[in-house]
Structure formats: structure tokens, C-alpha cells
Amino acid sequence: KIAICTWLSPRRWLNLQEYQSKKLMQESGVAVQRFYVADTASEALEAAKRLNAKEIVLKAQILAGGRGKGVFDSGLKGGVHLTKDPAVVGELANKMLGFNLTTKQTPKEGVKVKTVMVAEALDITRETYFAILMDRSCNGPVMVGSPQGGMDIEEVAASTPELIFKEAIDIFEGVRDDQALRMAANLGFKGALQRQAADQIKRLYDLFLKVDATQVEVNPLGETPEGQVVCFDAKINFDDNAEFRQKSVFAMDDMTEADPTEMAAAKWDLKYIGLDGNIACFVNGAGLAMATCDIIDLHGGKPANFLDLGGGVKEKQVYEAFKLLTADPKVEAILVNIFGGIVNCAIIANGITKACRELELKVPLVVRLEGKTALHTHPQWNTCTKVFVLPL
């Protein structure tokens, strides 16, 4: 008998817009604000009228944080606006849609806004933090909560760790009533609100399972003056290896904001992040990639990218990676830094030498191979020009 094995590379690239995450929550019975989505200013105006709310919040939809403090190239400041006048929603949307919004998390040129979310603005009397995430130490999902919501949870954990509460979830039992009530109490909900918050916690866990999430983070999970517990903002991370059974979720994936080079790299299971330097980094393993970028910077250079081949790389992937690097006009040199532990250095060498010959390499290439079959690859470099192999 012959065993046939296929190498499967884990992927974690799915990122949904805020309104898409809220739609998933809504479908699972989680309490969110009433909202509509609009692609034009007239649609936004109609949505604002349809809401018939005391106050309306208009949010630009891009895959980046810090929208509230962002700036549009139309001159409008802020990607999040509150108003009580529906007519203003149309005017604001007209200055958002089709314009680039720049925040601390976007490229310098910003990201073009193609969609806005028009939602009912609710008053919040108290903000809490709640999340469900996978935890290796518990071998399963864990609830994490804090009565200090609406702020950076890492800051809360560092300054007041006693305000961070955790509950491990048994994967066979799910979230028990006593656990949900205890977490709701730790979040500061009292009386009837405690039972309501516990119900929302259980519904969020149902969503977590339903969509194969690795994390569902609600910040804030708020309390309104009318006595409602509402999920005001949420971030859902997905296990992309479950794509085969989450087709409707993955069909929501908005790739229009993705970098074309990153998308091309993803097709070959390569992890690529473009940077603003001129020295391309070609490595295997995220740790080695970061260390290589740091070394280049330490010696006065600037990395042009972060390219991780991973452990199960094939010759074709190496070749395609080189095509991506040499197509970048910023790249003036390429540094290959490979440790042959899982990966075979001969595979790397074959892919590189083929790329050098067929792509007519025009920039210097520095290669460092250490580990599995590294010594046997040296004769191959004689067929390439502009290649410097270390150690010599």
C-alpha cells in the first residue's frame, strides 16, 4: 500500500467589515444596533430616514482601526460621525464614499471607502469587555471579560490585572448557565441585566462554534439607559482551514482592499507583507523573517518586504516568490536567509537558480543556506551571475 500525503498550509487571512460581523451576530440572536449598509449618498440618506432613530451614527467601512480619528482626502475629518439630522447623513456620506480614508492602520495614501454603515446610535451608561478565544494552555476556548470596556484591553491587563476574568469552556458541555452568570456578574451587570448579559454570552458562544471562529471579541459590550445589553462593536477571527464548511462566510471576504502582491503570494501559500525599503527578504519561518528584517535595519538598510516561505515549500513556490520580488521596482538587492530544518535547502537552491536563469536577475542576490543538504547546493550557484553565497 502506498500512502499519499498532501501538505496543507494553514491560512489566516479572512477579514470582514464591521457590518458583516454584525450581520453574523444578528443572525445568531446577538443584540446589536439596528443598521443599514449604503453604497451611495442617496442610499445613506434613505437609510437614515428609515431608521427613524433619535440619533444616527455613520461609519466608513474599511478593514482598518482608528477610523474615528482618520482623515479623508475630501477634507472630511473622521470616519465615524454622530448626528440627529438624517439630512446630514447624506452630506457626510457624499464626502466619504469614493474618497480615501487614512488612519494609523492604513497605507499612507489611505483606503478608498466604498461602503458606509448607517446605524442607530444608542447611549451607553456602562462599557464592558468580553471575548471568546482559543487558548492553547486550556486546549480549547476561553471566555475573557472585564468591567473596564471601551479601551485597550492590553492596557487594562497591564495596569489592573485583577479586573481581567477568565473562564475555560468545556468543549463537550459548552458555556454552562452558572459560568455565564458568573461572568456577567464579574462584568458588573446586576439584577435583570445580569441574566440578559448571560444570555448574550451564551449566544456569542453559539456564534463562535457556528462560524468556526478562533476569536469573537466584543468591545464594548454595553449597558443602555433603557436597560438593554448590546454588543456595540465586534471583531471576529476565523479558522480559515474551515473554509470548506463556511462557504457563505468566506463568500463575504472583501479582497478589494488587499495588496495585489499579497494576494498573488497567497495563491502560492506564501506569506508576504510589503514594506517601504529596498532590500527584499526571502526566508522560511516568521521568526527568522522578523529577525532578518531587524538585522537589515540594524546595519542601516531597509527591508522591502517580509516574505515567509513556510516549512513545506516546493520548488515552484520558490520560483513564484522570486517572480514577485523581482517585479517590485523598489527592490535593489535580495537577501535569502534559509535554515534547512523542515525545508530541504536543495529545493530552495533549485528554485532560485531556475528563477535566476529564466527571469534574468538584474539585482545582486545574497544567499545564506544552513542545515539540511546546504553544502551540496554550492555547485549550482556557478550557473548564476550576481549571486553571493554565504558562508563562502
ABEGO torsion letter per residue (X at the ends): XBBBBBBBBBBBABBBBAAAAAAAAAAAGBBBBBBBBBABAAAAAAAAAAAGBABBBBBBBBBBBGAAABBBAAGBBEABBBBABAAAAAAAAAAABGBBBBBAABBAAEBBBABBBBBBBBBBABBBBBBBBBBAAAGEBBBBBBABBGBBAAAAAAABAAABBBBBBBAAAEBBAAAAAAAAAAAGBBEAAAAAAAAAAAAAAAAAAAAGBABBBBOBBBBBAAGBBBBABBBBBBBAAAAAAAAAAAAABBAAABBAAAAAAAAAGBBBBBBABABBBBBBEAAAAAAAAAAAAAAGBBBABBBBAEAABBAAAAAAAAAAAAABAABABBBBBBBBBABBAAAAAAAAAAAAAAAGBABBBBBBBBEBGAAAAAAAAAABBGBBBOBX
